[in-house]
Amino acid sequence: MTNTLVIASHPDYQHSLSQRFFTESAKIPGVTIHFLDTLDQFIVADELSLLSECDRLILQFPLYWYSVPAKMKAWIDAIWSPAETVLRGKEIGFAISTGVAAKGFQLGGTEQISFNEILRPQLMMAQKYQMRVLPLVVLDQLMYKSEKQKRAFVIDYQQLLTMPAPFSFEQRQRWFIDRLRTHVAVNPKLNPLLTQVEDNYELLHDLNDALTSLEEFF
C-alpha cells in the first residue's frame, strides 16, 4: 500500500466547503492529512519525520492570487531545503481548488494562464529533488457541481492519493477492482458488479493481446 501524506493549507479552512470536501474524500486507508493552518510554527524535526514516512506527497491548496497560500509558502520556505534527503526520488502530486472554471486556465481563457504555468515554481522544486510528478487534480466551482460530478471528482482524487503510478487505463481498472473487493467484503450484494468488472478487465486484456499479435504482421 502506498503511504500518502497530504500537506493541506487553506486561509479559511474551517469554513471552506471545498476544503471539507477534500478532507472527507481523503479519509481512506494509507492517507495522512497534515493541516498547516492549525500550526503556530513549524518544528522541522516533526515535519521531516512525517515526510520520511510517506511514499507520495500531495500538496493540496486553493489557488490564492495564482499561487499557494501564505501558510504553505512559509512551510515550503522552512521545510523544503532540509527535506531534500527524505524527499528525493519520491512521488509528488498537486490537488488544487479554484472558484473559477478550470477551462478558464488556458490560452484564450478568462485567466490567460495555464495550471502548469501557475505551478512552475513547485514543479521546479520537485525536479530539483528528482521527484516523480503525478497528474494534476483540480476541484473547480464546487458549488455548481452535480452529485454525479462530485462523485467523479472523489474517484479522481482518491486515485491521485492511492493508485500506483503510472496512471494508465489498466492501472485505473485494477484500482477499481481492488476498491470493489474491499466493499464486497462489507456488502456482499456488490459481488455481481465485481464479477462483471473483472470479466470486462479480462476481456480487454484478451483484446489487447490480440491487437498486439496483429501488429506483428504490419
N, C-alpha and C positions, 0 to 999 in steps of 0.2 A: 504494500500500500504506500502511495506517495504521501509524505508528510508535508503539508502545505501551511505556510504562515501567511496570513493576510495582515498587512500593515494598513490600517484604515485611519482616515482623517476626514473630518467634516467640521467646518466652523460652527455649525448649529446641529450637531449630531443628535441631540436629544429630541429635536422636533422635526427632523428631516424624514419625510416619507421614503425617499429614495435610499437613505442610509439604513432605515429599518428594513426595507425590502432586501437590500444587500445582506444585512446581518442574518435575517431569517433564512435566506436562501443558502447561507454558508454553514448552517448548523447541521453538518454531516460528519461522519467519522473521518479522521485523518486531517481535519482542518482546524487550525487555531487562529482566532481573531485577536489582534492586538490593537486596541484603540489608543491612538496617540493623544487625543484631546482630553483624556482622563488623567494625563500625567502632568505634574508641575515642572518636572525636569527629567532628563534622560540620564539614566545610570548606564554608562557604556557597558559595563560587565554584564548587566542584566539583558541589555539589548543584544549583545553578541551571543549570549547563551541561547536566546530564542532563535537567532539566525543560524546558529551552528546546528540546531536540531532539525531544521527543515531541509527538504529536498527542493522545494519550489517556493518562491517568494512572489506574492501578489501585492502590488501597490494599488490600493482602492481609494478613490477620492473623487470629489466633484471638480469639474473644471472651474477654477476660480480666477477670473480675468485671464483666461487662456494659459493657466499654469496650475501647479499644485498649490493647495492651501498653505498658509504660513507655517502651520504646525508641522506639516510633512516636510516642508523645505528646511525647517530647523532640525528635524530628525535626520534628514539627509546630510546636512552640514556637520552634524555632531557624530554620526554613526558610520557613514559610508566609507570614509578612509580607514578607520580601524577595523572595518568588517571585511577587508579585502580577502584575507586568508580563509574566512568561513563562507564567503560568497562565490569565490572564483569557480567557474565551471558549472554553477547551479542553474536552474531554470528560473526565469522571471516573466511575469505577466502583468498586464495593466487592466484594471476594471474601473471605468470612469462613468460619471453621471453628468448629464447636462440638461438644462431646461430648453435648449434649442434642438430642433430636429437634427438627427445625425446627418441627414442628406445635405444640410447647410454647410457642413465642413468639407468643402471641396472647391476646386477652381470653378468659378461661376456661381457658387452657392452664396447664401447670405453672409457667411463668415469669411469667405475668401481665404481660407486656410484649412489644411487637412489635419487630421489627428496625428499623422506621422510627423508633420512639421511641429505641432504643439509639443509632442513627446520627444523631440530630438534630444534635449539635454539628458533625459532619463535613458534613452536608447544608447547614448554615448557612454553613460555611466555603466550600463550593462556590458557594452562592448569592451570597455576598459578591463573588466574582470572576466572576459570571455564567457559571459553568461548566455544561455540559450533563450532567446526571446520568443514567447508564445503568442498566439493570435490575440488581438485586442478584443475586449468585450465592452460595449457601450450601452448604458441604460439612458435612453433619451426620452424626455417628456413622459415620465411615468404616469402622470395624472390623466393622460389621454389614451393610455393603452387599454385594450380589451383584456378580458381574463385569459383568452387564448394566447394573446401576445405576451402577457405576463408569464404564463406557464412556459412558453417557448424561451423566454429570457432566462428563467430559472435553470432550464436544461443547459443553455449555453454557458451560464456562469458556473454551474456545478461541474460541467465538463472542463472548464478552464482550471477549476480547483483540483480536480481529481483524475482526469483522464490522462493516461500515459501519452507522451509525445511519440511520434508525430501525430497531429490531429487529422488523420486520414479518414476517409469514409469507412474503411474497415475497422479502424480503431473506434469510431463512433458506434458502430454496430456492436462491437464487443462490450463497449461501455453500457449500452442499453441492456444487453443481455445480462450482464453482471448485476446491474441495478434491479432488473426484474426478478432475478433469482433471490435477491435479498428480500424483495417484497413478497414473493411467493412463500417464503419461509414463515411470514407473518399472516399472509392471506392466501391460502391455497386456491381460492377461486380464480386467481390470476394465472394459474398454471396453463390453461389452454392458450392464453395470449403468449406466454413464454415459449410454448411449443411451436406456435406459429412463427414467432420471430426467429427462433433457432432454425426452423426449416427454411425460412427465407434466406437466412445467412448462408446455409449450406448450398442452397440453390445458386446464389450469387457467386459463391466460391467456385462451383462447378462451371458456371458460365464464364467466369474469368479464366479458368484453366483451359476451357475450350477455345476462347479467343486467343490466348497465348499460343496454343498449338497451331491455330490458323495463321498467326503471324509468321511462323517458321516457313510457310510456303510462299510468302510475298517478299 
